Amino acid sequence: MFLTAVAGARRAGAAGWCFHTDAGFDLVAAGFFDQLDEVELDVIDELAAAAAAP
């Protein structure tokens, strides 16, 4: 779903796209990337390609 959303934003000419999840984050306890689950980390790895796709 994340990759579909970022690709759609790119095709629509959006100036940006916000990565958001249902999870909450306590950035005092740990860094943002430390709190992502496996699926979210996989998406992060693939976002650049999805955003650059025509």
KEGU-896368 format. One record per atom (N, C-alpha, C, CB): atom name; residue number from 1; z, x, y. Coordinates in pm, 1 decimal, always signed. Glycine has a CB too. Example, Ala and Ser with C-alpha at 12.3 -4.5 7.8 and 13.67 -1.06 7.14 Angstrom:
BEGIN
node name->N&resi->1&zz->+780.0&xx->+1319.0&yy->-569.0
node name->CA&resi->1&zz->+780.0&xx->+1230.0&yy->-450.0
node name->C&resi->1&zz->+780.0&xx->+1320.0&yy->-330.0
node name->CB&resi->1&zz->+904.6&xx->+1130.8&yy->-447.3
node name->N&resi->2&zz->+708.0&xx->+1285.0&yy->-225.0
node name->CA&resi->2&zz->+714.0&xx->+1367.0&yy->-106.0
node name->C&resi->2&zz->+787.0&xx->+1290.0&yy->+3.0
node name->CB&resi->2&zz->+572.5&xx->+1408.4&yy->-59.8
end
This chain:
BEGIN
node name->N&resi->1&zz->+0.0&xx->+81.4&yy->-118.8
node name->CA&resi->1&zz->+0.0&xx->+0.0&yy->+0.0
node name->C&resi->1&zz->+0.0&xx->+86.8&yy->+126.6
node name->CB&resi->1&zz->+120.1&xx->-93.2&yy->-1.0
node name->N&resi->2&zz->+78.9&xx->+193.6&yy->+126.4
node name->CA&resi->2&zz->+84.4&xx->+279.1&yy->+244.9
node name->C&resi->2&zz->-52.6&xx->+337.5&yy->+277.0
node name->CB&resi->2&zz->+186.1&xx->+391.7&yy->+224.8
node name->N&resi->3&zz->-119.1&xx->+387.6&yy->+174.2
node name->CA&resi->3&zz->-248.6&xx->+452.6&yy->+196.3
node name->C&resi->3&zz->-353.8&xx->+352.2&yy->+239.9
node name->CB&resi->3&zz->-294.8&xx->+524.4&yy->+69.7
node name->N&resi->4&zz->-348.8&xx->+231.3&yy->+188.2
node name->CA&resi->4&zz->-439.8&xx->+125.5&yy->+232.1
node name->C&resi->4&zz->-416.0&xx->+93.5&yy->+379.2
node name->CB&resi->4&zz->-421.7&xx->-1.5&yy->+146.0
node name->N&resi->5&zz->-290.5&xx->+87.9&yy->+419.2
node name->CA&resi->5&zz->-256.1&xx->+56.6&yy->+557.8
node name->C&resi->5&zz->-303.3&xx->+165.3&yy->+654.4
node name->CB&resi->5&zz->-105.6&xx->+37.6&yy->+571.0
node name->N&resi->6&zz->-281.6&xx->+291.3&yy->+619.5
node name->CA&resi->6&zz->-323.4&xx->+399.1&yy->+710.0
node name->C&resi->6&zz->-475.9&xx->+408.1&yy->+716.4
node name->CB&resi->6&zz->-264.0&xx->+534.3&yy->+664.4
node name->N&resi->7&zz->-543.4&xx->+385.4&yy->+603.9
node name->CA&resi->7&zz->-690.1&xx->+388.3&yy->+604.5
node name->C&resi->7&zz->-745.0&xx->+272.2&yy->+687.4
node name->CB&resi->7&zz->-745.6&xx->+382.1&yy->+459.7
node name->N&resi->8&zz->-683.6&xx->+156.4&yy->+676.4
node name->CA&resi->8&zz->-726.2&xx->+41.5&yy->+756.4
node name->C&resi->8&zz->-703.1&xx->+64.2&yy->+904.2
node name->CB&resi->8&zz->-653.4&xx->-83.4&yy->+712.0
node name->N&resi->9&zz->-592.5&xx->+124.3&yy->+938.3
node name->CA&resi->9&zz->-564.6&xx->+156.3&yy->+1079.4
node name->C&resi->9&zz->-669.4&xx->+253.0&yy->+1132.7
node name->CB&resi->9&zz->-422.7&xx->+216.9&yy->+1095.4
node name->N&resi->10&zz->-704.7&xx->+350.6&yy->+1052.6
node name->CA&resi->10&zz->-807.1&xx->+449.2&yy->+1093.4
node name->C&resi->10&zz->-941.7&xx->+380.8&yy->+1115.2
node name->CB&resi->10&zz->-821.3&xx->+561.2&yy->+986.6
node name->N&resi->11&zz->-982.2&xx->+297.7&yy->+1020.4
node name->CA&resi->11&zz->-1111.1&xx->+228.1&yy->+1032.6
node name->C&resi->11&zz->-1113.2&xx->+134.4&yy->+1153.0
node name->CB&resi->11&zz->-1141.0&xx->+148.9&yy->+905.0
node name->N&resi->12&zz->-999.6&xx->+78.4&yy->+1187.3
node name->CA&resi->12&zz->-990.9&xx->-14.6&yy->+1300.6
node name->C&resi->12&zz->-981.3&xx->+58.2&yy->+1434.9
node name->CB&resi->12&zz->-870.3&xx->-106.1&yy->+1283.5
node name->N&resi->13&zz->-971.4&xx->+190.3&yy->+1431.8
node name->CA&resi->13&zz->-964.2&xx->+266.2&yy->+1555.7
node name->C&resi->13&zz->-824.5&xx->+271.5&yy->+1617.0
node name->CB&resi->13&zz->-1058.9&xx->+208.3&yy->+1654.4
node name->N&resi->14&zz->-722.4&xx->+248.6&yy->+1535.4
node name->CA&resi->14&zz->-584.8&xx->+250.7&yy->+1586.2
node name->C&resi->14&zz->-549.7&xx->+388.5&yy->+1642.0
node name->CB&resi->14&zz->-485.5&xx->+211.7&yy->+1474.7
node name->N&resi->15&zz->-469.4&xx->+388.8&yy->+1745.0
node name->CA&resi->15&zz->-423.7&xx->+514.2&yy->+1805.3
node name->C&resi->15&zz->-314.4&xx->+579.1&yy->+1721.8
node name->CB&resi->15&zz->-373.1&xx->+489.8&yy->+1947.2
node name->N&resi->16&zz->-251.3&xx->+502.5&yy->+1635.7
node name->CA&resi->16&zz->-144.7&xx->+557.6&yy->+1553.6
node name->C&resi->16&zz->-109.6&xx->+463.5&yy->+1441.6
node name->CB&resi->16&zz->-22.1&xx->+586.9&yy->+1637.4
node name->N&resi->17&zz->-20.9&xx->+508.7&yy->+1356.2
node name->CA&resi->17&zz->+26.5&xx->+429.8&yy->+1244.9
node name->C&resi->17&zz->+168.9&xx->+471.7&yy->+1216.5
node name->CB&resi->17&zz->-63.7&xx->+446.9&yy->+1120.0
node name->N&resi->18&zz->+254.1&xx->+376.6&yy->+1188.5
node name->CA&resi->18&zz->+396.5&xx->+403.4&yy->+1166.8
node name->C&resi->18&zz->+430.1&xx->+394.8&yy->+1018.6
node name->CB&resi->18&zz->+483.5&xx->+304.7&yy->+1247.0
node name->N&resi->19&zz->+479.0&xx->+502.9&yy->+962.5
node name->CA&resi->19&zz->+526.1&xx->+504.9&yy->+824.5
node name->C&resi->19&zz->+663.9&xx->+441.4&yy->+822.4
node name->CB&resi->19&zz->+529.4&xx->+650.6&yy->+766.4
node name->N&resi->20&zz->+676.4&xx->+330.8&yy->+753.0
node name->CA&resi->20&zz->+807.3&xx->+267.5&yy->+742.8
node name->C&resi->20&zz->+826.4&xx->+212.4&yy->+602.1
node name->CB&resi->20&zz->+822.8&xx->+155.1&yy->+848.1
node name->N&resi->21&zz->+949.3&xx->+209.3&yy->+559.3
node name->CA&resi->21&zz->+982.4&xx->+161.2&yy->+425.8
node name->C&resi->21&zz->+1091.9&xx->+56.0&yy->+437.4
node name->CB&resi->21&zz->+1027.1&xx->+278.1&yy->+333.2
node name->N&resi->22&zz->+1128.3&xx->-2.4&yy->+325.2
node name->CA&resi->22&zz->+1239.7&xx->-96.5&yy->+321.9
node name->C&resi->22&zz->+1374.0&xx->-24.0&yy->+323.8
node name->CB&resi->22&zz->+1230.0&xx->-185.3&yy->+198.2
node name->N&resi->23&zz->+1370.6&xx->+105.3&yy->+303.4
node name->CA&resi->23&zz->+1494.1&xx->+183.4&yy->+296.3
node name->C&resi->23&zz->+1547.3&xx->+212.0&yy->+436.6
node name->CB&resi->23&zz->+1470.5&xx->+315.5&yy->+220.1
node name->N&resi->24&zz->+1675.5&xx->+234.1&yy->+443.5
node name->CA&resi->24&zz->+1738.2&xx->+279.5&yy->+567.0
node name->C&resi->24&zz->+1769.9&xx->+427.3&yy->+551.7
node name->CB&resi->24&zz->+1867.0&xx->+197.0&yy->+599.8
node name->N&resi->25&zz->+1778.7&xx->+496.3&yy->+661.1
node name->CA&resi->25&zz->+1802.2&xx->+639.9&yy->+654.8
node name->C&resi->25&zz->+1920.5&xx->+677.3&yy->+741.5
node name->CB&resi->25&zz->+1677.7&xx->+717.6&yy->+698.2
node name->N&resi->26&zz->+2007.3&xx->+762.8&yy->+688.3
node name->CA&resi->26&zz->+2119.1&xx->+818.5&yy->+762.9
node name->C&resi->26&zz->+2083.7&xx->+963.5&yy->+790.8
node name->CB&resi->26&zz->+2255.8&xx->+805.2&yy->+684.3
node name->N&resi->27&zz->+2028.4&xx->+988.3&yy->+909.0
node name->CA&resi->27&zz->+1980.3&xx->+1122.1&yy->+940.4
node name->C&resi->27&zz->+2092.8&xx->+1219.6&yy->+972.0
node name->CB&resi->27&zz->+1885.4&xx->+1116.0&yy->+1056.1
node name->N&resi->28&zz->+2214.7&xx->+1170.5&yy->+978.8
node name->CA&resi->28&zz->+2330.1&xx->+1259.1&yy->+993.7
node name->C&resi->28&zz->+2363.3&xx->+1320.4&yy->+857.4
node name->CB&resi->28&zz->+2453.2&xx->+1181.7&yy->+1051.8
node name->N&resi->29&zz->+2350.0&xx->+1240.9&yy->+752.4
node name->CA&resi->29&zz->+2385.4&xx->+1285.1&yy->+617.1
node name->C&resi->29&zz->+2283.8&xx->+1382.7&yy->+558.2
node name->CB&resi->29&zz->+2398.6&xx->+1165.2&yy->+525.9
node name->N&resi->30&zz->+2155.6&xx->+1360.7&yy->+586.6
node name->CA&resi->30&zz->+2049.7&xx->+1445.5&yy->+531.4
node name->C&resi->30&zz->+1922.2&xx->+1424.6&yy->+611.8
node name->CB&resi->30&zz->+2025.5&xx->+1414.3&yy->+380.7
node name->N&resi->31&zz->+1829.8&xx->+1516.3&yy->+597.8
node name->CA&resi->31&zz->+1702.9&xx->+1505.0&yy->+668.1
node name->C&resi->31&zz->+1617.8&xx->+1390.3&yy->+614.8
node name->CB&resi->31&zz->+1626.2&xx->+1634.9&yy->+657.5
node name->N&resi->32&zz->+1521.4&xx->+1349.7&yy->+694.1
node name->CA&resi->32&zz->+1433.9&xx->+1237.3&yy->+658.4
node name->C&resi->32&zz->+1366.9&xx->+1258.3&yy->+523.4
node name->CB&resi->32&zz->+1327.7&xx->+1216.9&yy->+765.6
node name->N&resi->33&zz->+1300.4&xx->+1372.0&yy->+504.7
node name->CA&resi->33&zz->+1226.5&xx->+1395.7&yy->+381.3
node name->C&resi->33&zz->+1318.5&xx->+1406.8&yy->+260.0
node name->CB&resi->33&zz->+1143.8&xx->+1521.6&yy->+394.3
node name->N&resi->34&zz->+1440.8&xx->+1450.7&yy->+280.2
node name->CA&resi->34&zz->+1537.0&xx->+1459.2&yy->+170.7
node name->C&resi->34&zz->+1576.3&xx->+1321.9&yy->+117.8
node name->CB&resi->34&zz->+1660.7&xx->+1533.7&yy->+216.1
node name->N&resi->35&zz->+1556.9&xx->+1218.1&yy->+197.3
node name->CA&resi->35&zz->+1598.9&xx->+1084.0&yy->+158.8
node name->C&resi->35&zz->+1485.9&xx->+997.0&yy->+103.7
node name->CB&resi->35&zz->+1660.2&xx->+1016.0&yy->+276.4
node name->N&resi->36&zz->+1364.1&xx->+1048.6&yy->+102.6
node name->CA&resi->36&zz->+1251.8&xx->+971.7&yy->+50.1
node name->C&resi->36&zz->+1253.1&xx->+972.2&yy->-101.5
node name->CB&resi->36&zz->+1119.4&xx->+1027.5&yy->+102.0
node name->N&resi->37&zz->+1207.4&xx->+861.4&yy->-161.0
node name->CA&resi->37&zz->+1197.8&xx->+857.2&yy->-306.2
node name->C&resi->37&zz->+1065.8&xx->+920.0&yy->-351.3
node name->CB&resi->37&zz->+1209.5&xx->+711.6&yy->-357.5
node name->N&resi->38&zz->+1045.5&xx->+925.7&yy->-481.3
node name->CA&resi->38&zz->+927.2&xx->+991.9&yy->-537.9
node name->C&resi->38&zz->+796.5&xx->+929.5&yy->-489.8
node name->CB&resi->38&zz->+932.6&xx->+986.9&yy->-689.5
node name->N&resi->39&zz->+790.4&xx->+798.0&yy->-484.6
node name->CA&resi->39&zz->+668.9&xx->+728.8&yy->-440.2
node name->C&resi->39&zz->+641.2&xx->+761.7&yy->-293.8
node name->CB&resi->39&zz->+682.3&xx->+575.2&yy->-459.6
node name->N&resi->40&zz->+743.3&xx->+756.7&yy->-209.7
node name->CA&resi->40&zz->+725.8&xx->+785.7&yy->-67.6
node name->C&resi->40&zz->+681.2&xx->+930.1&yy->-46.2
node name->CB&resi->40&zz->+855.8&xx->+758.8&yy->+8.8
node name->N&resi->41&zz->+735.1&xx->+1023.6&yy->-122.7
node name->CA&resi->41&zz->+693.2&xx->+1163.7&yy->-112.0
node name->C&resi->41&zz->+547.5&xx->+1181.4&yy->-155.6
node name->CB&resi->41&zz->+785.0&xx->+1253.4&yy->-196.9
node name->N&resi->42&zz->+506.3&xx->+1110.5&yy->-259.5
node name->CA&resi->42&zz->+366.0&xx->+1115.6&yy->-301.5
node name->C&resi->42&zz->+274.9&xx->+1065.2&yy->-190.4
node name->CB&resi->42&zz->+344.6&xx->+1032.4&yy->-429.4
node name->N&resi->43&zz->+316.2&xx->+958.9&yy->-123.8
node name->CA&resi->43&zz->+236.5&xx->+904.2&yy->-13.9
node name->C&resi->43&zz->+224.6&xx->+1005.4&yy->+98.7
node name->CB&resi->43&zz->+298.4&xx->+773.7&yy->+38.4
node name->N&resi->44&zz->+334.5&xx->+1068.4&yy->+135.1
node name->CA&resi->44&zz->+332.1&xx->+1169.9&yy->+240.3
node name->C&resi->44&zz->+229.5&xx->+1277.4&yy->+207.1
node name->CB&resi->44&zz->+471.7&xx->+1232.9&yy->+259.0
node name->N&resi->45&zz->+225.2&xx->+1319.4&yy->+80.7
node name->CA&resi->45&zz->+130.1&xx->+1422.2&yy->+37.3
node name->C&resi->45&zz->-14.9&xx->+1376.9&yy->+54.1
node name->CB&resi->45&zz->+156.0&xx->+1459.2&yy->-108.5
node name->N&resi->46&zz->-40.3&xx->+1246.8&yy->+47.5
node name->CA&resi->46&zz->-177.0&xx->+1195.3&yy->+52.1
node name->C&resi->46&zz->-217.5&xx->+1136.8&yy->+187.7
node name->CB&resi->46&zz->-193.7&xx->+1090.6&yy->-53.1
node name->N&resi->47&zz->-124.0&xx->+1128.5&yy->+281.4
node name->CA&resi->47&zz->-152.1&xx->+1062.7&yy->+408.6
node name->C&resi->47&zz->-262.0&xx->+1129.8&yy->+490.5
node name->CB&resi->47&zz->-27.6&xx->+1057.0&yy->+489.7
node name->N&resi->48&zz->-263.3&xx->+1259.7&yy->+496.1
node name->CA&resi->48&zz->-362.9&xx->+1328.8&yy->+578.8
node name->C&resi->48&zz->-504.5&xx->+1293.8&yy->+533.6
node name->CB&resi->48&zz->-341.6&xx->+1481.5&yy->+572.8
node name->N&resi->49&zz->-527.8&xx->+1294.5&yy->+403.2
node name->CA&resi->49&zz->-660.6&xx->+1261.3&yy->+352.1
node name->C&resi->49&zz->-696.1&xx->+1116.2&yy->+380.9
node name->CB&resi->49&zz->-668.1&xx->+1288.0&yy->+202.0
node name->N&resi->50&zz->-598.9&xx->+1026.6&yy->+366.2
node name->CA&resi->50&zz->-625.0&xx->+884.2&yy->+392.0
node name->C&resi->50&zz->-653.7&xx->+859.5&yy->+540.5
node name->CB&resi->50&zz->-504.7&xx->+798.5&yy->+346.4
node name->N&resi->51&zz->-582.2&xx->+929.1&yy->+626.4
node name->CA&resi->51&zz->-602.4&xx->+910.7&yy->+770.1
node name->C&resi->51&zz->-734.4&xx->+968.8&yy->+816.8
node name->CB&resi->51&zz->-488.9&xx->+973.8&yy->+847.5
node name->N&resi->52&zz->-782.9&xx->+1071.8&yy->+750.2
node name->CA&resi->52&zz->-906.9&xx->+1136.9&yy->+791.0
node name->C&resi->52&zz->-1030.9&xx->+1073.3&yy->+730.8
node name->CB&resi->52&zz->-902.6&xx->+1281.1&yy->+753.8
node name->N&resi->53&zz->-1012.1&xx->+988.7&yy->+630.4
node name->CA&resi->53&zz->-1127.3&xx->+927.2&yy->+563.4
node name->C&resi->53&zz->-1203.8&xx->+836.3&yy->+659.2
node name->CB&resi->53&zz->-1081.5&xx->+847.2&yy->+439.9
node name->N&resi->54&zz->-1335.5&xx->+832.4&yy->+646.0
node name->CA&resi->54&zz->-1415.3&xx->+746.7&yy->+736.0
node name->C&resi->54&zz->-1392.9&xx->+598.6&yy->+710.3
node name->CB&resi->54&zz->-1563.2&xx->+778.3&yy->+720.9
end
